[in-house]
Amino acid sequence: MSFAVSFDVWGTLLNLTKAYSLIAQRLAEELNTEQENVLEALKRGAKLARRSRRSEGWFDAKRGAEIVAREVGITVDLLFSVVESVLVGSARELLLPGAREAVEGVKSLGFRVGILGNVLFWPGRVTRRVLEAAGLAGFFDAILFSDEIGAAKPDVRAFKAIAEALGVDTSRLVHVGDRVDEDVAGVILAGGYGVLVWAPINEEFYCIHARLCGVRSVASVSVVVSRIARE
């Protein structure tokens, strides 16, 4: 049986730091206040939302949006509206360096490729629109988000869902992401292979275990996936 590759989105293919900055800029204009203050509140809310998701196990963006909106001092409706408008309108500038090359490279090797993303304070359909506007969506054979499948990474059920959508067993799934706790730990617990995108490493890529590798840039993912498939 062949391998399949799934990618995390934010922090792996799309720039989450820039997304927060653009959202804060638009909200500051709406509220007639300082962007720096809005950005701090947005980040604080996102941190609280992530902590809440981890402890309470929710997977729908509405709960996260309520937390973030409360920290910023706005309504959930305004938050959703601004997020969708800003992110879709800025899709191409949100692409991280090497993202397109990574997806194209893995696809050219003949692997089925998918997206497996968690949601925090905007729904998966918004990120899907961003991927479409950025010209990436067409490369993927399946795109799944936690609010659509009822499970969030690192839950094994999330990795089983993307593996099934890509037509492989989880033991033949390689998942690429920037978070140890959600991406790498989750796929390894599901019996698959994890590739951590982590800029501080010195080498282009490294493997410290048969099922755990790292890359300095997502652009090097195809090299690691090819190596995993050969072994």
N, C-alpha and C positions, 0 to 999 in steps of 0.2 A: 504493500500500500504506500502511496506517495505521501509526502508531507504537505501541510497547508500552513500559511502564515497569517497571523492576525496582528493588527497594529492598534495600540492605544492612539488617541487623537491629540488631546491637549497636553502640551509639554513634550510630545513625541513628533508629531507632524505639524501641529499648529502652535503658535507662540501664545501661551497663556498669559505671560507677563504683559505683552503688548495688548492683548485683548482687554485685560483689566484696566490698563492705562487709557485705552480708547473709550471704554465704557464710562470711566470716571470723568473723562473730559466732557463727554456729552451730558452726563448728569449734572456736572458743575455748571454747564451753560443753562440747563433747565432750571436749576435751583438758584442761579445767580450767586454762586459761592466759589470758594477756592478748590481747584482740582485736587491739590495735595490732600486736603481734608477728606474729600469724597473717596479718594483712592485708599487712604488709610482705613476708613470705615468699611469700604468694600472688601479689602483684604482681611480685616478683622472678622467681618461677617462670613467670608468664605472659610476661614479657619474654624469658626464656630460651627458652621454647617457641616464641614468635613468631620469634625469631632462628633457631632450629633449623628451623622450617618453611620459612623463606625460603631457607636454605642447602641443606637436604636435599630439599625439595620434597614432603614428605609431606602428606597431606590427611585422615588419620584421627585422631580425637580421642585414641586410646589412647596414642600417642606423646607428645602434649602433656600428658596426664594423668600419665604416668609422671614427666615432668620436674617438674611442679607438685607432685605428691605427695611427691617426694623433697625438694624445698625446704621444704615444710611439715612433713615428718616423719610422714606418714600413709600408709596404703595407697591404692592406686588405687580399690579397691572402696568405701572410706569416702568418698573424694572424690566419686566418681560419685553415691553415695547422697545425700550432703548437698546437692550441687549441684542434683540433680533435685527433691528435696523443697523446698528453699528457693526456687528460682526459680519453680517451678510454683505454689507456695503464695503467692508475692508478685507474681504476674504483673501485676495491674492497677496496683500502685504502681511497677512498673518502666517503664511507658509514659512516654516523654519528652513534654514539652509540644508539642502540635501534631502528634503522630504520627498520631492517628486522623483529624484534619482533613486531613492530607496524603494519606493513602490514600483516604479518602472523596472528596476533591476530585478527585484524578486519575481515580478510578473514575467519578465523575459526568460527566467529560468524554468518556466512551465508550472510554477506552483499556483494553486488557488489562493487568493488573497482576500482578507476581510478586515473589518473594523470591529473592535469591541471596546466600547466606551462607557464610562460611568457618567451620570449627570449630577450636577451639584446645585446650581441655581438657575439653569435654563434647560428646557427640554431637549431630548435627543434630536427632534425634528429640526431644531435651529442649527445644530452642528452639521446635520445632513445637508442643509441648505448652504452652509459655509463650504463644505467639501465640494458641492456642486458648483458653486460660484468660483471656487479656486481651481476648478478643472481637474480635481482628483477623483471624484466619485465614480467616474466611469471605469477606473482601474479595478474596482473592488467587486468580488463575486457575492459578497454579503456584507451588510452594514447593520450592526446591532447595538442598541443602547439599553442601559439598565432599566429605564422607565418603560421600555417596550417589551422586555423579556421577563421582568419581575425578579431580577437578581443583579447584584452589583459585584464587581471585582472587589475582593479576592474570592468571593463565593465560587466554589467549584461548579455550581450550576451555570454560571455565566460562561465559563470556558467550555462546558459541555454543549451549551447552546450554539456558540460560534463554531465549534468543531463539527457539530451536526450540520450546520448551515453550509459548511465548506466541504462536507462529504468525507470527513476523516474521523478516526477515533482520537480522543484527547492525547493518547500516547504518541500521535503523529502531528501534534499541533505545536508550532513555534510561535510564541507570543512576544511581541516587541513593545517595550514601554519604558517610561522614565521613573517609575515608582517601584521600589523594592516591595513595599507592603501590599500594594494592590496588583501590580502587573506580574512581577517575577514570582513572588511567593504564591500567588493564586494559581498560575499555570503549572508550577512545579507540584503543588498539592493535587492538581488535577491529573498529574502524570505526564505532563508535556514538557516543553523546553522553554526556558526564559532567556531573553536577550535584553539586557539593561542598557539604555542609552544614558551615558554619564560622561559629561564633557571633561571632568578633571583627570581622567586616566591618561597615562603617558602613551600607551600603545594605540594603534588604530583600532585593534580589537584584541580581546583575550578571552580564554575559556578557563575557568577555575574548577569546572566540574563538567561531566558529560552532558548535563542538562542545564548548565548555567554559563552564559557567556556575557560579555559586555562590549560595547562599542563606544568610541569617543564621539562619533557623529552618526546620526541615523543613516547617512549616506553609505556607510560600510556594512549595513545589514545584509545585503545580498551575499557578501563574502562569507559571513558567519553562517547564514542559512545553508549555503552551498556546502560548507564544511560539515554541518550537522547532518545533512542529508546523505553525505558520503560515508559517514561513520556508522 
